[in-house]
Protein backbone atom coordinates (compact mmCIF):
# COMPACT_ATOMS: atom_id res chain seq x y z
CA UNK A 1 0.00 0.00 0.00
CA UNK A 2 2.72 2.57 0.82
CA UNK A 3 4.42 1.73 -2.50
CA UNK A 4 1.17 2.36 -4.36
CA UNK A 5 0.73 5.71 -2.62
CA UNK A 6 4.30 6.66 -3.51
CA UNK A 7 3.68 5.74 -7.15
CA UNK A 8 0.51 7.85 -7.28
CA UNK A 9 2.34 10.72 -5.63
CA UNK A 10 5.23 10.37 -8.08
CA UNK A 11 3.05 10.72 -11.18
CA UNK A 12 0.73 13.40 -9.84
CA UNK A 13 0.76 16.83 -11.49
CA UNK A 14 3.70 18.82 -10.10
CA UNK A 15 3.49 22.60 -10.15
CA UNK A 16 6.16 24.99 -11.31
CA UNK A 17 6.63 26.26 -7.75
CA UNK A 18 6.89 22.83 -6.16
CA UNK A 19 10.33 21.91 -4.87
CA UNK A 20 11.52 18.32 -5.13
CA UNK A 21 14.79 16.84 -4.01
CA UNK A 22 17.05 14.93 -6.37
CA UNK A 23 15.67 11.70 -4.94
CA UNK A 24 12.14 12.95 -5.56
CA UNK A 25 12.91 13.72 -9.21
CA UNK A 26 14.54 10.32 -9.69
CA UNK A 27 11.58 8.61 -8.04
CA UNK A 28 9.17 10.43 -10.36
CA UNK A 29 11.31 9.56 -13.39
CA UNK A 30 11.44 5.90 -12.38
CA UNK A 31 7.68 5.72 -11.94
CA UNK A 32 7.00 7.35 -15.29
CA UNK A 33 9.44 4.97 -16.98
CA UNK A 34 7.63 2.04 -15.37
CA UNK A 35 4.27 3.35 -16.62
CA UNK A 36 5.73 3.75 -20.13
CA UNK A 37 7.17 0.22 -20.09
CA UNK A 38 3.83 -1.19 -18.90
CA UNK A 39 2.07 0.60 -21.76
CA UNK A 40 4.59 -0.79 -24.26
CA UNK A 41 4.22 -4.27 -22.75
CA UNK A 42 0.40 -4.17 -23.03
CA UNK A 43 0.63 -2.87 -26.61
CA UNK A 44 3.14 -5.60 -27.45
CA UNK A 45 0.81 -8.27 -26.09
CA UNK A 46 -2.05 -6.97 -28.24
CA UNK A 47 0.17 -6.72 -31.33
CA UNK A 48 1.59 -10.21 -30.86
CA UNK A 49 -1.93 -11.55 -30.38
CA UNK A 50 -2.92 -9.92 -33.71
CA UNK A 51 0.40 -10.60 -35.46
CA UNK A 52 -1.28 -12.22 -38.48
CA UNK A 53 -3.25 -9.05 -39.17
CA UNK A 54 -0.14 -6.89 -38.67
CA UNK A 55 1.98 -8.99 -41.01
CA UNK A 56 -0.78 -8.95 -43.62
CA UNK A 57 -0.99 -5.16 -43.30
CA UNK A 58 2.73 -4.57 -43.79
CA UNK A 59 2.92 -7.21 -46.56
CA UNK A 60 0.26 -5.50 -48.65
CA UNK A 61 2.56 -3.01 -50.47
CA UNK A 62 4.90 -5.90 -51.29
CA UNK A 63 2.08 -8.19 -52.44
CA UNK A 64 0.73 -5.71 -54.97
CA UNK A 65 4.12 -5.47 -56.65
CA UNK A 66 5.43 -9.03 -56.42
CA UNK A 67 2.21 -10.59 -57.68
CA UNK A 68 2.44 -8.46 -60.81
CA UNK A 69 6.00 -9.64 -61.34
CA UNK A 70 4.92 -13.24 -60.89
CA UNK A 71 2.15 -12.76 -63.48
CA UNK A 72 4.76 -11.40 -65.89
CA UNK A 73 6.87 -14.53 -65.34
CA UNK A 74 9.83 -12.84 -63.60
CA UNK A 75 11.94 -14.66 -61.02
CA UNK A 76 11.60 -18.22 -59.65
CA UNK A 77 7.99 -17.70 -58.60
CA UNK A 78 7.19 -16.26 -62.01
CA UNK A 79 8.69 -19.30 -63.72
CA UNK A 80 6.62 -21.57 -61.46
CA UNK A 81 3.48 -19.60 -62.27
CA UNK A 82 4.21 -19.88 -66.00
CA UNK A 83 4.46 -23.67 -65.68
CA UNK A 84 1.26 -23.63 -63.63
CA UNK A 85 -0.63 -21.77 -66.35
CA UNK A 86 0.72 -24.13 -69.01
CA UNK A 87 -0.38 -27.14 -66.96
CA UNK A 88 -3.82 -25.59 -66.56
CA UNK A 89 -4.13 -25.09 -70.32
CA UNK A 90 -3.22 -28.74 -70.89
CA UNK A 91 -5.75 -29.84 -68.27
CA UNK A 92 -8.48 -27.75 -69.92
CA UNK A 93 -7.70 -29.32 -73.30
CA UNK A 94 -7.73 -32.83 -71.80
CA UNK A 95 -11.05 -32.03 -70.15
CA UNK A 96 -12.45 -31.13 -73.57
CA UNK A 97 -11.13 -34.38 -75.04
CA UNK A 98 -12.66 -36.40 -72.19
CA UNK A 99 -15.95 -34.62 -72.78
CA UNK A 100 -15.94 -35.63 -76.43
CA UNK A 101 -15.06 -39.28 -75.65
CA UNK A 102 -17.73 -39.39 -72.95
CA UNK A 103 -20.42 -38.58 -75.51
CA UNK A 104 -23.13 -41.30 -75.74
CA UNK A 105 -23.01 -41.16 -79.53
CA UNK A 106 -19.61 -42.92 -79.52
CA UNK A 107 -21.05 -46.06 -77.84
CA UNK A 108 -18.02 -46.52 -75.56
CA UNK A 109 -18.20 -49.56 -73.18
CA UNK A 110 -19.55 -48.98 -69.68
CA UNK A 111 -16.17 -49.63 -68.01
CA UNK A 112 -14.51 -47.04 -70.23
CA UNK A 113 -17.34 -44.58 -69.48
CA UNK A 114 -16.67 -44.95 -65.74
CA UNK A 115 -12.95 -44.34 -66.27
CA UNK A 116 -13.65 -41.25 -68.37
CA UNK A 117 -16.06 -39.92 -65.73
CA UNK A 118 -13.41 -40.39 -63.02
CA UNK A 119 -10.76 -38.71 -65.19
CA UNK A 120 -13.12 -35.80 -65.87
CA UNK A 121 -13.71 -35.24 -62.15
CA UNK A 122 -9.98 -35.40 -61.46
CA UNK A 123 -9.31 -32.89 -64.23
CA UNK A 124 -11.93 -30.54 -62.75
CA UNK A 125 -10.11 -30.62 -59.41
CA UNK A 126 -6.75 -30.07 -61.10
CA UNK A 127 -8.05 -27.13 -63.15
CA UNK A 128 -9.44 -25.57 -59.96
CA UNK A 129 -6.09 -25.86 -58.17
CA UNK A 130 -4.10 -24.68 -61.18
CA UNK A 131 -6.38 -21.63 -61.55
CA UNK A 132 -5.24 -20.27 -58.17
CA UNK A 133 -3.90 -16.68 -58.24
CA UNK A 134 -0.11 -16.18 -58.34
CA UNK A 135 1.80 -16.56 -55.12
CA UNK A 136 4.54 -14.21 -53.94
CA UNK A 137 2.45 -11.97 -51.67
CA UNK A 138 4.62 -12.85 -48.68
CA UNK A 139 8.38 -12.50 -48.09
CA UNK A 140 10.49 -15.62 -47.69
CA UNK A 141 12.40 -16.81 -44.63
CA UNK A 142 15.64 -18.78 -44.72
CA UNK A 143 16.48 -19.53 -41.08
CA UNK A 144 14.66 -22.00 -38.87
CA UNK A 145 13.87 -19.36 -36.25
CA UNK A 146 13.38 -16.41 -38.61
CA UNK A 147 9.55 -16.54 -38.67
CA UNK A 148 9.47 -16.27 -34.87
CA UNK A 149 12.10 -13.52 -34.55
CA UNK A 150 10.57 -11.53 -37.41
CA UNK A 151 7.11 -11.75 -35.87
CA UNK A 152 8.50 -10.53 -32.54
CA UNK A 153 10.26 -7.61 -34.25
CA UNK A 154 7.17 -6.49 -36.18
CA UNK A 155 5.00 -6.77 -33.05
CA UNK A 156 7.49 -4.67 -31.09
CA UNK A 157 7.58 -1.96 -33.77
CA UNK A 158 3.80 -1.67 -33.83
CA UNK A 159 3.71 -1.75 -30.03
CA UNK A 160 6.07 1.24 -29.86
CA UNK A 161 3.85 3.14 -32.29
CA UNK A 162 0.67 2.31 -30.34
CA UNK A 163 2.23 3.18 -26.97
CA UNK A 164 3.74 6.44 -28.23
CA UNK A 165 0.90 8.68 -26.88
CA UNK A 166 1.33 7.22 -23.37
CA UNK A 167 5.12 7.60 -23.51
CA UNK A 168 4.82 11.20 -24.70
CA UNK A 169 2.25 11.92 -21.99
CA UNK A 170 4.69 10.70 -19.35
CA UNK A 171 7.50 12.79 -20.87
CA UNK A 172 5.14 15.77 -20.94
CA UNK A 173 4.23 15.31 -17.28
CA UNK A 174 7.90 15.03 -16.28
CA UNK A 175 9.12 18.08 -18.24
CA UNK A 176 6.21 20.51 -17.82
CA UNK A 177 7.06 21.59 -14.22
CA UNK A 178 10.31 23.08 -15.54
CA UNK A 179 8.35 25.70 -17.54
CA UNK A 180 6.50 28.67 -16.10
CA UNK A 181 2.81 29.16 -17.07
CA UNK A 182 3.46 31.39 -20.14
CA UNK A 183 6.02 28.93 -21.45
CA UNK A 184 3.63 26.05 -20.88
CA UNK A 185 1.14 27.75 -23.17
CA UNK A 186 3.74 27.56 -25.94
CA UNK A 187 5.13 24.09 -25.26
CA UNK A 188 1.81 22.32 -24.63
CA UNK A 189 0.45 22.60 -28.22
CA UNK A 190 3.79 21.44 -29.64
CA UNK A 191 3.86 18.40 -27.36
CA UNK A 192 0.27 17.57 -28.32
CA UNK A 193 1.08 17.89 -32.03
CA UNK A 194 4.02 15.46 -31.97
CA UNK A 195 2.01 12.17 -31.87
CA UNK A 196 -0.59 13.51 -34.33
CA UNK A 197 2.08 14.51 -36.85
CA UNK A 198 3.94 11.24 -36.29
CA UNK A 199 0.85 9.17 -37.08
CA UNK A 200 0.14 11.35 -40.14
CA UNK A 201 3.71 10.79 -41.35
CA UNK A 202 3.45 7.03 -40.84
CA UNK A 203 0.16 6.92 -42.77
CA UNK A 204 1.67 8.98 -45.60
CA UNK A 205 4.68 6.69 -45.66
CA UNK A 206 2.51 3.57 -45.76
CA UNK A 207 0.13 4.67 -48.52
CA UNK A 208 2.50 6.72 -50.70
CA UNK A 209 6.20 6.26 -49.98
CA UNK A 210 6.44 2.54 -49.18
CA UNK A 211 4.49 1.30 -52.27
CA UNK A 212 6.58 3.61 -54.47
CA UNK A 213 9.80 2.37 -52.88
CA UNK A 214 8.84 -1.29 -53.29
CA UNK A 215 7.84 -0.68 -56.91
CA UNK A 216 11.15 1.07 -57.64
CA UNK A 217 13.42 -1.50 -56.05
CA UNK A 218 11.51 -4.55 -57.27
CA UNK A 219 11.61 -3.36 -60.88
CA UNK A 220 15.13 -1.94 -60.93
CA UNK A 221 17.16 -4.20 -63.25
CA UNK A 222 14.88 -7.08 -62.24
CA UNK A 223 15.49 -8.88 -65.54
CA UNK A 224 19.05 -9.64 -64.44
CA UNK A 225 18.13 -11.21 -61.08
CA UNK A 226 15.91 -13.89 -59.60
CA UNK A 227 14.19 -11.68 -57.06
CA UNK A 228 13.09 -13.22 -53.76
CA UNK A 229 12.30 -10.80 -50.94
CA UNK A 230 13.56 -11.91 -47.53
CA UNK A 231 11.32 -11.18 -44.57
CA UNK A 232 13.80 -9.60 -42.12
CA UNK A 233 15.36 -7.09 -44.58
CA UNK A 234 11.94 -6.15 -45.96
CA UNK A 235 10.41 -5.47 -42.56
CA UNK A 236 13.50 -3.53 -41.51
CA UNK A 237 13.25 -1.43 -44.69
CA UNK A 238 9.51 -0.86 -44.19
CA UNK A 239 9.97 0.12 -40.54
CA UNK A 240 12.81 2.50 -41.41
CA UNK A 241 10.74 4.14 -44.16
CA UNK A 242 7.68 4.61 -41.93
CA UNK A 243 9.78 5.90 -39.03
CA UNK A 244 11.62 8.33 -41.32
CA UNK A 245 8.35 9.76 -42.61
CA UNK A 246 7.00 10.06 -39.07
CA UNK A 247 10.08 12.08 -38.13
CA UNK A 248 9.98 14.19 -41.30
CA UNK A 249 6.42 15.20 -40.44
CA UNK A 250 7.76 16.79 -37.25
CA UNK A 251 8.80 19.82 -39.35
CA UNK A 252 6.02 22.03 -37.89
CA UNK A 253 7.20 21.31 -34.34
CA UNK A 254 10.78 22.13 -35.32
CA UNK A 255 9.76 25.37 -37.02
CA UNK A 256 7.71 26.43 -34.00
CA UNK A 257 10.60 25.61 -31.68
CA UNK A 258 13.21 27.66 -33.57
CA UNK A 259 10.87 30.63 -34.07
CA UNK A 260 9.75 30.71 -30.43
CA UNK A 261 13.36 30.29 -29.37
CA UNK A 262 14.36 33.34 -31.39
CA UNK A 263 16.75 31.49 -33.70
CA UNK A 264 14.90 32.73 -36.80
CA UNK A 265 11.76 34.77 -37.43
CA UNK A 266 8.74 33.81 -39.53
CA UNK A 267 9.63 36.68 -41.85
CA UNK A 268 13.05 35.20 -42.51
CA UNK A 269 11.47 31.82 -43.23
CA UNK A 270 9.04 33.37 -45.70
CA UNK A 271 11.84 35.30 -47.38
CA UNK A 272 13.93 32.14 -47.86
CA UNK A 273 11.15 29.74 -48.80
CA UNK A 274 12.93 28.88 -52.05
CA UNK A 275 15.49 27.05 -49.95
CA UNK A 276 12.63 25.20 -48.28
CA UNK A 277 11.39 24.07 -51.68
CA UNK A 278 14.86 22.79 -52.53
CA UNK A 279 15.08 21.06 -49.15
CA UNK A 280 11.70 19.33 -49.59
CA UNK A 281 12.71 18.27 -53.10
CA UNK A 282 16.02 16.92 -51.80
CA UNK A 283 14.26 14.87 -49.11
CA UNK A 284 11.78 13.51 -51.68
CA UNK A 285 14.60 12.74 -54.12
CA UNK A 286 16.45 10.83 -51.40
CA UNK A 287 13.41 8.59 -51.02
CA UNK A 288 13.11 5.94 -53.78
CA UNK A 289 10.55 6.39 -56.52
CA UNK A 290 9.88 7.80 -59.95
CA UNK A 291 9.11 11.37 -61.08
CA UNK A 292 5.42 11.13 -60.19
CA UNK A 293 6.26 9.84 -56.72
CA UNK A 294 8.80 12.64 -56.32
CA UNK A 295 6.03 15.21 -56.80
CA UNK A 296 3.64 13.32 -54.52
CA UNK A 297 6.26 13.40 -51.77
CA UNK A 298 7.49 16.97 -52.30
CA UNK A 299 4.09 18.68 -52.23
CA UNK A 300 2.98 17.46 -48.75
CA UNK A 301 6.40 18.28 -47.28
CA UNK A 302 6.27 21.81 -48.65
CA UNK A 303 2.68 22.26 -47.44
CA UNK A 304 3.87 21.22 -43.98
CA UNK A 305 6.54 23.91 -44.13
CA UNK A 306 4.08 26.61 -45.26
CA UNK A 307 1.61 25.58 -42.58
CA UNK A 308 4.37 25.78 -39.99
CA UNK A 309 5.37 29.28 -41.10
CA UNK A 310 1.74 30.41 -41.03
CA UNK A 311 1.28 29.03 -37.52
CA UNK A 312 4.52 30.67 -36.36
CA UNK A 313 3.38 34.00 -37.84
CA UNK A 314 0.02 33.84 -36.04
CA UNK A 315 1.77 32.98 -32.76
CA UNK A 316 4.21 35.85 -33.19
CA UNK A 317 1.41 38.36 -33.82
CA UNK A 318 -0.48 37.21 -30.74
CA UNK A 319 2.67 37.61 -28.66
CA UNK A 320 3.13 41.15 -29.95
CA UNK A 321 -0.49 42.01 -29.07
CA UNK A 322 0.02 40.81 -25.50
CA UNK A 323 3.36 42.57 -25.10
CA UNK A 324 1.97 46.17 -24.71
CA UNK A 325 -0.38 44.99 -21.96
CA UNK A 326 2.47 43.71 -19.81
CA UNK A 327 5.00 46.50 -20.45
CA UNK A 328 3.09 49.25 -18.49
CA UNK A 329 2.84 46.97 -15.49
CA UNK A 330 6.57 46.37 -15.62
CA UNK A 331 7.20 50.12 -15.91
CA UNK A 332 5.09 50.93 -12.88
CA UNK A 333 6.78 48.20 -10.87
CA UNK A 334 10.16 49.66 -11.80
KELO-262414 format. One record per residue (C-alpha): y, x, z; residue number from 1; residue in three letters. Coordinates in Angstrom, 1 decimal, always signed. Layout:
Y X Z NUM Ala
...
***
This chain:
+0.0 +0.0 +0.0 1 Unk
+2.6 +2.7 +0.8 2 Unk
+1.7 +4.4 -2.5 3 Unk
+2.4 +1.2 -4.4 4 Unk
+5.7 +0.7 -2.6 5 Unk
+6.7 +4.3 -3.5 6 Unk
+5.7 +3.7 -7.2 7 Unk
+7.8 +0.5 -7.3 8 Unk
+10.7 +2.3 -5.6 9 Unk
+10.4 +5.2 -8.1 10 Unk
+10.7 +3.0 -11.2 11 Unk
+13.4 +0.7 -9.8 12 Unk
+16.8 +0.8 -11.5 13 Unk
+18.8 +3.7 -10.1 14 Unk
+22.6 +3.5 -10.1 15 Unk
+25.0 +6.2 -11.3 16 Unk
+26.3 +6.6 -7.8 17 Unk
+22.8 +6.9 -6.2 18 Unk
+21.9 +10.3 -4.9 19 Unk
+18.3 +11.5 -5.1 20 Unk
+16.8 +14.8 -4.0 21 Unk
+14.9 +17.1 -6.4 22 Unk
+11.7 +15.7 -4.9 23 Unk
+12.9 +12.1 -5.6 24 Unk
+13.7 +12.9 -9.2 25 Unk
+10.3 +14.5 -9.7 26 Unk
+8.6 +11.6 -8.0 27 Unk
+10.4 +9.2 -10.4 28 Unk
+9.6 +11.3 -13.4 29 Unk
+5.9 +11.4 -12.4 30 Unk
+5.7 +7.7 -11.9 31 Unk
+7.4 +7.0 -15.3 32 Unk
+5.0 +9.4 -17.0 33 Unk
+2.0 +7.6 -15.4 34 Unk
+3.4 +4.3 -16.6 35 Unk
+3.7 +5.7 -20.1 36 Unk
+0.2 +7.2 -20.1 37 Unk
-1.2 +3.8 -18.9 38 Unk
+0.6 +2.1 -21.8 39 Unk
-0.8 +4.6 -24.3 40 Unk
-4.3 +4.2 -22.8 41 Unk
-4.2 +0.4 -23.0 42 Unk
-2.9 +0.6 -26.6 43 Unk
-5.6 +3.1 -27.4 44 Unk
-8.3 +0.8 -26.1 45 Unk
-7.0 -2.0 -28.2 46 Unk
-6.7 +0.2 -31.3 47 Unk
-10.2 +1.6 -30.9 48 Unk
-11.5 -1.9 -30.4 49 Unk
-9.9 -2.9 -33.7 50 Unk
-10.6 +0.4 -35.5 51 Unk
-12.2 -1.3 -38.5 52 Unk
-9.0 -3.2 -39.2 53 Unk
-6.9 -0.1 -38.7 54 Unk
-9.0 +2.0 -41.0 55 Unk
-9.0 -0.8 -43.6 56 Unk
-5.2 -1.0 -43.3 57 Unk
-4.6 +2.7 -43.8 58 Unk
-7.2 +2.9 -46.6 59 Unk
-5.5 +0.3 -48.7 60 Unk
-3.0 +2.6 -50.5 61 Unk
-5.9 +4.9 -51.3 62 Unk
-8.2 +2.1 -52.4 63 Unk
-5.7 +0.7 -55.0 64 Unk
-5.5 +4.1 -56.6 65 Unk
-9.0 +5.4 -56.4 66 Unk
-10.6 +2.2 -57.7 67 Unk
-8.5 +2.4 -60.8 68 Unk
-9.6 +6.0 -61.3 69 Unk
-13.2 +4.9 -60.9 70 Unk
-12.8 +2.2 -63.5 71 Unk
-11.4 +4.8 -65.9 72 Unk
-14.5 +6.9 -65.3 73 Unk
-12.8 +9.8 -63.6 74 Unk
-14.7 +11.9 -61.0 75 Unk
-18.2 +11.6 -59.7 76 Unk
-17.7 +8.0 -58.6 77 Unk
-16.3 +7.2 -62.0 78 Unk
-19.3 +8.7 -63.7 79 Unk
-21.6 +6.6 -61.5 80 Unk
-19.6 +3.5 -62.3 81 Unk
-19.9 +4.2 -66.0 82 Unk
-23.7 +4.5 -65.7 83 Unk
-23.6 +1.3 -63.6 84 Unk
-21.8 -0.6 -66.4 85 Unk
-24.1 +0.7 -69.0 86 Unk
-27.1 -0.4 -67.0 87 Unk
-25.6 -3.8 -66.6 88 Unk
-25.1 -4.1 -70.3 89 Unk
-28.7 -3.2 -70.9 90 Unk
-29.8 -5.7 -68.3 91 Unk
-27.8 -8.5 -69.9 92 Unk
-29.3 -7.7 -73.3 93 Unk
-32.8 -7.7 -71.8 94 Unk
-32.0 -11.0 -70.2 95 Unk
-31.1 -12.4 -73.6 96 Unk
-34.4 -11.1 -75.0 97 Unk
-36.4 -12.7 -72.2 98 Unk
-34.6 -15.9 -72.8 99 Unk
-35.6 -15.9 -76.4 100 Unk
-39.3 -15.1 -75.6 101 Unk
-39.4 -17.7 -73.0 102 Unk
-38.6 -20.4 -75.5 103 Unk
-41.3 -23.1 -75.7 104 Unk
-41.2 -23.0 -79.5 105 Unk
-42.9 -19.6 -79.5 106 Unk
-46.1 -21.1 -77.8 107 Unk
-46.5 -18.0 -75.6 108 Unk
-49.6 -18.2 -73.2 109 Unk
-49.0 -19.6 -69.7 110 Unk
-49.6 -16.2 -68.0 111 Unk
-47.0 -14.5 -70.2 112 Unk
-44.6 -17.3 -69.5 113 Unk
-44.9 -16.7 -65.7 114 Unk
-44.3 -13.0 -66.3 115 Unk
-41.3 -13.6 -68.4 116 Unk
-39.9 -16.1 -65.7 117 Unk
-40.4 -13.4 -63.0 118 Unk
-38.7 -10.8 -65.2 119 Unk
-35.8 -13.1 -65.9 120 Unk
-35.2 -13.7 -62.1 121 Unk
-35.4 -10.0 -61.5 122 Unk
-32.9 -9.3 -64.2 123 Unk
-30.5 -11.9 -62.7 124 Unk
-30.6 -10.1 -59.4 125 Unk
-30.1 -6.7 -61.1 126 Unk
-27.1 -8.1 -63.1 127 Unk
-25.6 -9.4 -60.0 128 Unk
-25.9 -6.1 -58.2 129 Unk
-24.7 -4.1 -61.2 130 Unk
-21.6 -6.4 -61.5 131 Unk
-20.3 -5.2 -58.2 132 Unk
-16.7 -3.9 -58.2 133 Unk
-16.2 -0.1 -58.3 134 Unk
-16.6 +1.8 -55.1 135 Unk
-14.2 +4.5 -53.9 136 Unk
-12.0 +2.5 -51.7 137 Unk
-12.8 +4.6 -48.7 138 Unk
-12.5 +8.4 -48.1 139 Unk
-15.6 +10.5 -47.7 140 Unk
-16.8 +12.4 -44.6 141 Unk
-18.8 +15.6 -44.7 142 Unk
-19.5 +16.5 -41.1 143 Unk
-22.0 +14.7 -38.9 144 Unk
-19.4 +13.9 -36.3 145 Unk
-16.4 +13.4 -38.6 146 Unk
-16.5 +9.5 -38.7 147 Unk
-16.3 +9.5 -34.9 148 Unk
-13.5 +12.1 -34.6 149 Unk
-11.5 +10.6 -37.4 150 Unk
-11.7 +7.1 -35.9 151 Unk
-10.5 +8.5 -32.5 152 Unk
-7.6 +10.3 -34.3 153 Unk
-6.5 +7.2 -36.2 154 Unk
-6.8 +5.0 -33.0 155 Unk
-4.7 +7.5 -31.1 156 Unk
-2.0 +7.6 -33.8 157 Unk
-1.7 +3.8 -33.8 158 Unk
-1.7 +3.7 -30.0 159 Unk
+1.2 +6.1 -29.9 160 Unk
+3.1 +3.8 -32.3 161 Unk
+2.3 +0.7 -30.3 162 Unk
+3.2 +2.2 -27.0 163 Unk
+6.4 +3.7 -28.2 164 Unk
+8.7 +0.9 -26.9 165 Unk
+7.2 +1.3 -23.4 166 Unk
+7.6 +5.1 -23.5 167 Unk
+11.2 +4.8 -24.7 168 Unk
+11.9 +2.2 -22.0 169 Unk
+10.7 +4.7 -19.4 170 Unk
+12.8 +7.5 -20.9 171 Unk
+15.8 +5.1 -20.9 172 Unk
+15.3 +4.2 -17.3 173 Unk
+15.0 +7.9 -16.3 174 Unk
+18.1 +9.1 -18.2 175 Unk
+20.5 +6.2 -17.8 176 Unk
+21.6 +7.1 -14.2 177 Unk
+23.1 +10.3 -15.5 178 Unk
+25.7 +8.3 -17.5 179 Unk
+28.7 +6.5 -16.1 180 Unk
+29.2 +2.8 -17.1 181 Unk
+31.4 +3.5 -20.1 182 Unk
+28.9 +6.0 -21.5 183 Unk
+26.0 +3.6 -20.9 184 Unk
+27.7 +1.1 -23.2 185 Unk
+27.6 +3.7 -25.9 186 Unk
+24.1 +5.1 -25.3 187 Unk
+22.3 +1.8 -24.6 188 Unk
+22.6 +0.4 -28.2 189 Unk
+21.4 +3.8 -29.6 190 Unk
+18.4 +3.9 -27.4 191 Unk
+17.6 +0.3 -28.3 192 Unk
+17.9 +1.1 -32.0 193 Unk
+15.5 +4.0 -32.0 194 Unk
+12.2 +2.0 -31.9 195 Unk
+13.5 -0.6 -34.3 196 Unk
+14.5 +2.1 -36.8 197 Unk
+11.2 +3.9 -36.3 198 Unk
+9.2 +0.8 -37.1 199 Unk
+11.4 +0.1 -40.1 200 Unk
+10.8 +3.7 -41.3 201 Unk
+7.0 +3.5 -40.8 202 Unk
+6.9 +0.2 -42.8 203 Unk
+9.0 +1.7 -45.6 204 Unk
+6.7 +4.7 -45.7 205 Unk
+3.6 +2.5 -45.8 206 Unk
+4.7 +0.1 -48.5 207 Unk
+6.7 +2.5 -50.7 208 Unk
+6.3 +6.2 -50.0 209 Unk
+2.5 +6.4 -49.2 210 Unk
+1.3 +4.5 -52.3 211 Unk
+3.6 +6.6 -54.5 212 Unk
+2.4 +9.8 -52.9 213 Unk
-1.3 +8.8 -53.3 214 Unk
-0.7 +7.8 -56.9 215 Unk
+1.1 +11.1 -57.6 216 Unk
-1.5 +13.4 -56.0 217 Unk
-4.5 +11.5 -57.3 218 Unk
-3.4 +11.6 -60.9 219 Unk
-1.9 +15.1 -60.9 220 Unk
-4.2 +17.2 -63.2 221 Unk
-7.1 +14.9 -62.2 222 Unk
-8.9 +15.5 -65.5 223 Unk
-9.6 +19.0 -64.4 224 Unk
-11.2 +18.1 -61.1 225 Unk
-13.9 +15.9 -59.6 226 Unk
-11.7 +14.2 -57.1 227 Unk
-13.2 +13.1 -53.8 228 Unk
-10.8 +12.3 -50.9 229 Unk
-11.9 +13.6 -47.5 230 Unk
-11.2 +11.3 -44.6 231 Unk
-9.6 +13.8 -42.1 232 Unk
-7.1 +15.4 -44.6 233 Unk
-6.2 +11.9 -46.0 234 Unk
-5.5 +10.4 -42.6 235 Unk
-3.5 +13.5 -41.5 236 Unk
-1.4 +13.3 -44.7 237 Unk
-0.9 +9.5 -44.2 238 Unk
+0.1 +10.0 -40.5 239 Unk
+2.5 +12.8 -41.4 240 Unk
+4.1 +10.7 -44.2 241 Unk
+4.6 +7.7 -41.9 242 Unk
+5.9 +9.8 -39.0 243 Unk
+8.3 +11.6 -41.3 244 Unk
+9.8 +8.3 -42.6 245 Unk
+10.1 +7.0 -39.1 246 Unk
+12.1 +10.1 -38.1 247 Unk
+14.2 +10.0 -41.3 248 Unk
+15.2 +6.4 -40.4 249 Unk
+16.8 +7.8 -37.2 250 Unk
+19.8 +8.8 -39.4 251 Unk
+22.0 +6.0 -37.9 252 Unk
+21.3 +7.2 -34.3 253 Unk
+22.1 +10.8 -35.3 254 Unk
+25.4 +9.8 -37.0 255 Unk
+26.4 +7.7 -34.0 256 Unk
+25.6 +10.6 -31.7 257 Unk
+27.7 +13.2 -33.6 258 Unk
+30.6 +10.9 -34.1 259 Unk
+30.7 +9.7 -30.4 260 Unk
+30.3 +13.4 -29.4 261 Unk
+33.3 +14.4 -31.4 262 Unk
+31.5 +16.8 -33.7 263 Unk
+32.7 +14.9 -36.8 264 Unk
+34.8 +11.8 -37.4 265 Unk
+33.8 +8.7 -39.5 266 Unk
+36.7 +9.6 -41.9 267 Unk
+35.2 +13.1 -42.5 268 Unk
+31.8 +11.5 -43.2 269 Unk
+33.4 +9.0 -45.7 270 Unk
+35.3 +11.8 -47.4 271 Unk
+32.1 +13.9 -47.9 272 Unk
+29.7 +11.1 -48.8 273 Unk
+28.9 +12.9 -52.1 274 Unk
+27.0 +15.5 -49.9 275 Unk
+25.2 +12.6 -48.3 276 Unk
+24.1 +11.4 -51.7 277 Unk
+22.8 +14.9 -52.5 278 Unk
+21.1 +15.1 -49.2 279 Unk
+19.3 +11.7 -49.6 280 Unk
+18.3 +12.7 -53.1 281 Unk
+16.9 +16.0 -51.8 282 Unk
+14.9 +14.3 -49.1 283 Unk
+13.5 +11.8 -51.7 284 Unk
+12.7 +14.6 -54.1 285 Unk
+10.8 +16.5 -51.4 286 Unk
+8.6 +13.4 -51.0 287 Unk
+5.9 +13.1 -53.8 288 Unk
+6.4 +10.5 -56.5 289 Unk
+7.8 +9.9 -60.0 290 Unk
+11.4 +9.1 -61.1 291 Unk
+11.1 +5.4 -60.2 292 Unk
+9.8 +6.3 -56.7 293 Unk
+12.6 +8.8 -56.3 294 Unk
+15.2 +6.0 -56.8 295 Unk
+13.3 +3.6 -54.5 296 Unk
+13.4 +6.3 -51.8 297 Unk
+17.0 +7.5 -52.3 298 Unk
+18.7 +4.1 -52.2 299 Unk
+17.5 +3.0 -48.7 300 Unk
+18.3 +6.4 -47.3 301 Unk
+21.8 +6.3 -48.6 302 Unk
+22.3 +2.7 -47.4 303 Unk
+21.2 +3.9 -44.0 304 Unk
+23.9 +6.5 -44.1 305 Unk
+26.6 +4.1 -45.3 306 Unk
+25.6 +1.6 -42.6 307 Unk
+25.8 +4.4 -40.0 308 Unk
+29.3 +5.4 -41.1 309 Unk
+30.4 +1.7 -41.0 310 Unk
+29.0 +1.3 -37.5 311 Unk
+30.7 +4.5 -36.4 312 Unk
+34.0 +3.4 -37.8 313 Unk
+33.8 +0.0 -36.0 314 Unk
+33.0 +1.8 -32.8 315 Unk
+35.9 +4.2 -33.2 316 Unk
+38.4 +1.4 -33.8 317 Unk
+37.2 -0.5 -30.7 318 Unk
+37.6 +2.7 -28.7 319 Unk
+41.2 +3.1 -30.0 320 Unk
+42.0 -0.5 -29.1 321 Unk
+40.8 +0.0 -25.5 322 Unk
+42.6 +3.4 -25.1 323 Unk
+46.2 +2.0 -24.7 324 Unk
+45.0 -0.4 -22.0 325 Unk
+43.7 +2.5 -19.8 326 Unk
+46.5 +5.0 -20.4 327 Unk
+49.2 +3.1 -18.5 328 Unk
+47.0 +2.8 -15.5 329 Unk
+46.4 +6.6 -15.6 330 Unk
+50.1 +7.2 -15.9 331 Unk
+50.9 +5.1 -12.9 332 Unk
+48.2 +6.8 -10.9 333 Unk
+49.7 +10.2 -11.8 334 Unk
***
